[in-house]
Amino acid sequence: MSAISVHPIKVGSGWSVRMGSLSLRIDVRAVIVCSLLLAATVGVTLWALVVGDFPLSISQAVAAIIGDGESDAEFVVTTLRLPRALTAVMVGAALGMSGAIFQSIARNPLGSPDIVGFQQGAAFAAVLSILVISDDTWAIALGAVIGGVVTAVIVYALAWKRGLASSRLILVGIGVGFTASAGVDYLITRAAINDVQRAAVWLTGSLNGRNWSHVYTVALALVILAPLAIIGQRSLDRLDLGDDTAAGLGIRVDRSKFRLIIIAVGLAALAVAAAGPIAFVAFVAGPIA
C-alpha cells in the first residue's frame, strides 16, 4: 500500500493541503483569530469561576472541578458557577451559529432569529409550557423547539411565492414575531400571579440560577445540530452567490434553505430554552465574525 502524500500549496493568505483526492484550504488568518478567541473564551470562563462573593484562586477552581478541592469550593464551582459559565459559552455558540445561518440564507444582516420571529415563537411556546405544564427545563426545551419549528413553517409558508425571497422572509418573520410577542403578553395577563412570576423570570433572559440541566439542553443542540450546520456550510457558500447561481451549481435551493432553517431554528430554540429570549447575540455574531 502506497503512503498518501501531503502537498501544501500557498494560496493567497492561506494554504491548500492536498491528501490524495482530498483538498483542504487553511486560512492562516482565520486560524489565528479563532485561536485567540478560543483563548479569550477559556480565560473569561476561568474568570467567571473564581470571582464573586466567594473568591477563589485558579488552582482552587481547577481542584474543585477535578474533585480534589475543599467541599465549599466544590459546591460553589460545580453547582453554581461552572454550569452558568458553560451555559453562557454554549448559548452564545448556538445563537451565533443560528444567526450566521439565517443571515446567509437571507443575504441580509437583519435576517437573524431574534428579528425574523423564530425566537419569539419559541418564547411563546416556552411560556405556554411554563404556565400550562411545568417550568421543568426539559418541558421548556420541548415547548421552545416545537414553537420555533411551527413558527418557521408558518413564516416559510407565508413568505413562499414561487420561491423564497429574502425580503419577504424578513418582513413576514417580523410580523409573525410581533404576533408571537403579543401572544406572550396575552398569556401573561390571563395567568395566575404565581405562574406569571415564574414566566417573567424566564422571560428576562438571564444566566442566573442555571444548572446542569440547562447545560445538557444546549449541549444536546450543539452535539446534534452543529455538525449538521457544518455539513450544510457547502450549501450556504453557494447560496451566498444567489439562488440562480446556486441552482446552476447543483444546489436544490428551496430544499436546502428549508433544511438549514430547521437546523438554525433548533439551535436558537434550545438556546432560548436554556437562557431565555436573549436578543442581539444572534444578530451581531455574524457581522462581527
N, C-alpha and C positions, 0 to 999 in steps of 0.2 A: 504494500500500500504506500503510495507516494504521499509525502507530507504536504500540507496545504501551505502555500507561501503567502506571506503578507506583504503587500506593496503600498506603503503610504505615499501619497502624492499631494504636494502643496496646491491648494485651490483657494484663491482669494485670501481671506483671513483665517482659513482653517485647513484641515487635511481631509483627504479622501482615502480611506483604508479599504483595500480590496482583498478579500479572502476567497479565493476560488471564484464562484459565480456570485458571491455576495459582495455588496459595496456599502460602506458606511461613511457618511460625511460628518466630520467632527469640527464644530465651530469653536475655535480656541477661546474667543471672547465669551461665548455662551457658557463654556465650561468654567472659566474663571469667575464670571458673575454668579453662576449657580453655586459654586464652591463657597464664595464669600457670603451669599445669602444663607446657605446651609450653616456655615459657622456662626452667623449672626443669630439664626434661629436657635441653635444649641445654646449660645450664650444667653439669650433672653430667657429661654426655658430654665436654665440653671439659676438665673437671677430671680425668676418667679418662685423657685423652690426655697430660696434662702432668705428673702426679705419678708417682712410682716411683723405682726405683734410678737411672734416667737422667732427671733432672728437665729439663723443657723449659718455655719460655715459650709463651704462647698464639700469639704471632706465629710462633715456630719450628714449632709443631704445624700451624698453618694452611699455612705454606710447605711443610711436608713432605707434606701432603695434596694440594696442587696440583702437587707435583713440583718445587718450586723451593727445597727445603731441602738441608741437608747430608746426605751419604749415611747417616751414623749415625742422624740424626734421622728420616730417611725410613724406615729399616728398623724402628726402634722404633715409629714411629707406624703405618705402613701394614701392617706384617707382624704386630706383636704387639698393640698397644693398640687400634687402630681396629676390627679385626674383633671383638675381645672386647666393646668398647663397643656396637657396632651389634647384635651378637648379644643382649646384655643388654636393649637397648631393645626389639627386636622380639620376643624371647621373652616379655618382660613384657606387651607388647601382645597377643600371640596368646593367652597364658594368661588375661589379663584378659577378652578378648572371649569366650573359651570358657567361663569361669566365669560371666560375666553371662548367656550364653545358657542354660546349664544351670539356673541359679538362677531364671531367668524361667520356663522350662518347668516346673520342679518347684514354683515358687512357695514356695521354701524355701531359706534361705541355706546349708543343708547340701548342696544339690544341685550341688556343684562336681566337676569331673572327677577331682580327686585324692582325693575321698571316695567317689564312686559307682563307682569301679573302672576307669574308662577309662584313666587314666594308668598304672595298674598293669598293665592288659592290654597297653598299648603298650610298657611297660618289659619285660614278659615276652618279647614277640616281638623286641624290640631286642636283649635279652641272647641270645636264641636265635640271632639273626643274627650277633652277635659271636662266639659260641662255635662255630657250625657253618659260617658262610660267611666273613665278613670283618668287621673293625672299620672298614671304609671308611664315610665319612659317609653316602653315598647308600644303602648297604646297610642301615645302621642306620635311616635315614629310611624306607625302604620297609618294613622289618620293623615299625617303630613304627606306621606308618599301617595296615598290614594287621592288626596286633594290636589297635589301637584300634577299627577298624571291626568286626572279628569280636567283640570284647568288647561293643561297642554293640549288635550284632544279638542276642547272647546275652542281655544284660540286657533289651533291649526285648521279646524273645520270652518270657522268664520272667516279666517284670513285667506282660505283657499279660493282661487278664481283662475282656473286654467294654469295653475302653478302657485308657488308661494313667494310673493314679492315681499322684500324686507320691510318696506314702508307700511304695507298692510299688516304684517305681523306685529310691528311695534305699536301701531295705532290701535289695533284690535286688542293687543295684550294690555295696553294702558287702560282701555275701557273695562276689560274683564277684571283687571286688578282693582280698579276703583269699586267695581261691583262686589268683589270679594271682601274688600275692606269695609264696605257698607254692611255686608252680611255679618262680619265680626262685630261691628258696633251694635247691630240689632240683637245678636246673641247675648252680648254683654248686658244690654238693657232689659232683657227678658229673664235672665238667670237669677238664682238666689244669690244673696250677698256673699256667702262663703265660697260658692263656686266662682263668682266674679273675682274675688281676691286671688284665688289660685290661677285663674286665667290671666289676670292682669300682671301677676309676677312673671309668668312665662312670656307675655307679650312685650315686656320691656326689652327683651333680647339681652340677656346677661349671662356671664360665665360664673356668677356667684352660685355656690352650692352645687356645682357639677360633681358627679360621682362616676364610678367606673361604668355604670350602665350607659351613661352618655358617651363615654369613650368608646364603648363597644358599638354603639349606634353609628357613630361617624366612621369608625374603623371598618364596619361592615360595608358602608358605602364606598370607601376607598379601595378595599380589597377586591370587591366585585366590579365596581364601575370604573375605577381609574384605569385598569388595564384595557377595558373596552374603549375608553376615551383615547388612550394612546394608540390603539389599533386604528381607531377612526381618524387619526391625525392625517392619514394619507388622503382621505376623502375631503377633510377640511382644507388641506392645502390646495386642492383642485377647485373646491367651491369658492375659495377666495378669488379665483380668476374669473368668476362669473358663471352663471348657470349654463349658458350655451357652450362655453369653453369646456366646462367640467363634463357636460354630456358628450362633447366631442372626444374627450379623453377616456370615455368608457364608464363614467360615474352615473349611476341611476340617481339623479338629483333629488327628486322628491322623496324617494325611499331613504336615501342617505340622510337627508335633513330630518326626517321624522325619527329615524333611529338615533341620531345624535341628540335631538331634542329630548327624547325619553331618557337618555343617559344623563344629560345635563339636569333635567328635572329631578331625577333620582338623587344626584349629588346635592342639589340645592335643598330638596325636601328633607333629607336626613340631616343635613347641617342645620336647617331651621328647627327640626325636632330636638336637636341636642342643645342649641343655644338660643332658640327663639328667633324671630324675624329680624336679624341684624342686616341693616341696609348698608349700601355703599361699598362693601368689601368686594362683592362680585362685579360691581360696576367699575371700580377703579383698578382692579388687579390686572386686567388685560392691557389697558393703556400704559400702566407703569412698566409692565414686562416688555 
